[in-house]
Amino acid sequence: MSADTPSTRCEYYRRICHLPARVDPTTGRITVRAGLVWGIQLPAGLAQVVKMDLDRRQHGGGPVITAPREARWTFLTRSDIPATIAARDMPLWRNQVTILHDGDDIVLPSPADRGHLYRAWITPAHSSFRPSGLAVLDSIQVCLTAREHADTTTRLYA
C-alpha cells in the first residue's frame, strides 16, 4: 500500500474527481485554479445550514471543504453563476459569502496539512459531480432570509 502524499492525492483529484489540481512543491499545498470548477466560501455556521438545506432538497451538498482556522467552508460548484452575481452581490458580500471564480485559487485538503485546524473534507470529492453554483446561492439566500425572519421575530417578541 502506498503512502498518501501531496502528489498521490493530487493525482486522485485529477483522475477520479476531474479537478485540475496542482501541488506547490515547496509547501505541499494542493490548489485548483477556478475555471470550470468554482468555489463558494461562507462562514461555517451559515454553511452548515446551507448544506442541510441542499441535502434536504436533494440538490447535492458536496463536495465541501472546511478551513477551521478561518471558520469557513468552501462548496465546490459548477461555473454556472452569471458574472453579474459573481462580481459582488451586496447581500452575499455583507454576509461574508465569497465566490471564487475565473482564476481564483481554491485550496484543497492535502496530506501535507498537519493538525485539525487545517483544511479537511466535510463532504469529500469522490467523482466529477459538483452541484450547480446557482443552486448553492439559492440555498444561501433561503437560509439568510430564514435567519433574518427568525431574528425579526425574536426582536418582536423579546
N, C-alpha and C positions, 0 to 999 in steps of 0.2 A: 504494500500500500504506500503510495507516495504522499509526501507531506503537503499540506496546504500552504502554498507560498503566494505572494502577490502575483507572480507570473501564472501559476496554475489557476488561481481564482479569476484572473483577468481572461484567461483562455476560456474558462467556463462561462463567464459573462458574454464573451463574444460568440462562442459556438452554440450554447444552449439557450441563452437569453436574447441573442441577437442585439446586444448592446455594443456600440463602437467604443469599447473601453480601452484605456491605455494606462500603463504603470509609470509613475515617476520613479526612475531608478535610484534616486537619492533617498526618498522618503518611503517608498513602497506604497504611496497613496495611489488609489485607482480612481480615475475620473472618466466621465463621458462628456464630450462636448455636445451641448444641446443642438439639435437639428431635427432629425426625425423623432427623437425622444426629447420630451421636455420634462421639467420638474415644477411642482408647485410646493413651495415651502410655507409652513404656517406654524404658529405656536402649538406645542404638544397637546395642551388641554383642548383646544379647538379641534385639532387633528383627530383626537380620539373620538370625538362626537361625529365628525365628518366620516371617519372610517366606518363607524357603526351605521350611519345613515346610508352610506354606499352599499354596505353589506346587506342591510335590510331591504333596500330597493333593487338588489342584485345587479348593480352597476359595476361591480368589480372594485374592491377596495385595496388592491395591491398592484404592483409592488410598492412597499412603503419603507422608508429608511428613517431611523431615529438618530438624532445627534443630541444626546443627553446633556452635554456641557452647555449647549445653546438652548436647550428645551424646545427644540424644533423638530418637526417631521418633514420629510420630502416624499410626495407622491410622484412616482414616475408615470408620465402620461403620454398619450399620442399628441402630436403637434397640431391639434385642430382648433386652437384658440385664435380668434381674429386678432390682428395686430392692434386694433383699437383698444381691446381689453388688455392685451399683454403689455402695452406700453406703460400704463399706470392708471388703473381703475381706482378712484379715490376711496370707495368703501373698502376695497380689498387692502389698499395701502394703509389706511387708518387702523386696520385690524391685523397688521403685520403679516399680510399674505404677499408672498413674492413669487412671481412667475419666472422661472429660469428658462430662457429661450434663446434661439439664434446666436450660438457661440458661447453662451454662459457655460461654466464648468459645473457639473453635477458630481459630487464626491460619493463614491460607493463604498460600502464596507470592505475592508481589506484585512488579511491576516496580519499585516504589519501594525494594525491598530492594537493598542495594548490597554487593557483595563475596561471597566464597564462604562466609562464616560465617553468613549469613542463611538463612532458610527456602528450601527447594527441594523439588522433587518427586523422590522415589525412583521411585515409580510414579505417573505423572500421572493426574489425574482427566480423563476424556475422555467420560464418559457418566454416566447416573444410577446405574450399578452401584456398590454398596457391599457388602462381604461381611457376613455375619452377625457381630454382636458376640460371640455365643456361640461361633462357630467360631474367632474370633481368640483369645478367652480359653482355649478348649480347647487350641489350639496353644501358647499361652504356658505352660499347665500341663504339657503334654507336654515342652516344651523345658526347663522348670525341673526337672522330675523327672529327665530325662536328664542334665542338668548336675549335679544333686545325686548321682545314681548314679555319674557319672564322678568327681566329687570324692571320694566314699567309696571307690571302687575305687583311686584314686590314693593315698589315705592308707593303705589296707590293704597295698599293695604297695610303698610307698616306704621 
